[in-house]
């Protein structure tokens, strides 16, 4: 059995080596890991740091020739998946790979097809940060739930684990942060079994490199409309 971990990267020279080390230290009984790192045209030295991974076993490194966005990087990474399961992993250290065990368990138990790691449930540690970000996140999740008839608490979470055969059922169109509501809408239309587990969260400030902003929230609203109301096909 194999787990494919897809890591979209853009200007994360300060964290990319540490997140790869953290992933490699995670021990999953009976499950091999492959890392798929997609550099989205970083300009801060990230490419130099990840170049050494190209010669390492079970690590694939892809380079975009222009900055295209998180959704585009994930689409490139998904095309290289060979594992039974997939986990999306940001490179910024906000999400802890030690949570892989709880993300994978519903999949391994064949209770779920998709598992969301929620920052808003459970007893794991969470860094206390931006109030209005949390309000915006909860609004987007509520709006998405109204359209999909799911009852998620954290639609915008990075941590999404799923059976790799789902990649044959849906086609990712969004190139940037609109990926989250698009993916959620499409799995809902496929009537897949969706679970949610609590995870830890170590959010960072804009000074520390956080990239998402209010404009991405506006795009997310449009994507919720687009993929739930205006897109007929689940894919």
C-alpha positions, 0 to 999 in steps of 0.5 A: 500500500502506498501514500502519495503526498502532494506538496505545492510550493511557492517561495518557501525556502525557509520551510521546504527542507523542514517539512520534507524532513517532518514527512520522512519521519512519519512512520505508517505501518504497512504504507510506503510514502512517495512525495511529489513536490511541485515548485510553482516558479519560486524566486526565493531560492526554493528551487535550489533547495529542492533540487537535491531531492530529484535524486532521492528515492520516492521523491518526485520534483516538478517545476512550473515555468511560470507562477500558476497558482496552488490549484495548478500545482496540485493538478500537476502533482496529481498527474504523477500520483501512483499511491492508493491514497493521496494527502495534500500537504502545504510546505509552510509548516502550518500543518503537522504531518504527524496528523497523517495517522488520523487522516488516513484511518477512516480511509484504511477502515473503508469508512470514507472516500475523502477525509478533511482535517478540520482546524475547528474541531478536536483537542489538538493544539492551535495557534491563536491568530486572525479573528476575521480570517476565522469568521471568513473561513466559517462563512465560506464553509457555511455557504459551501455546506448550503450548496453541497448539503455537507456539514463540514466545519473547515472546507478551506483546510489544506489537509484533504486525504482521499482514495487516489481513484477519485482523481479519475472521477473529477477534473481540477479546473481552478488554478489558484485557491479556488481549488478548495471549494471546487474540490468540495463541490465536485466530491459532493456531486459524486456522492462520496463518503466524506469524513472529518477529523480534528487536526493541529494547526500552527498558523503563521502571520503575513510577516512569516509568509502567509499568502492568502488574502481577502481577494481569494475569499471573493474568488472562493464565493464565486467558485462555490456558485460556479461549481455547485449551481452552474456546472452540471457535470460532477467532473 
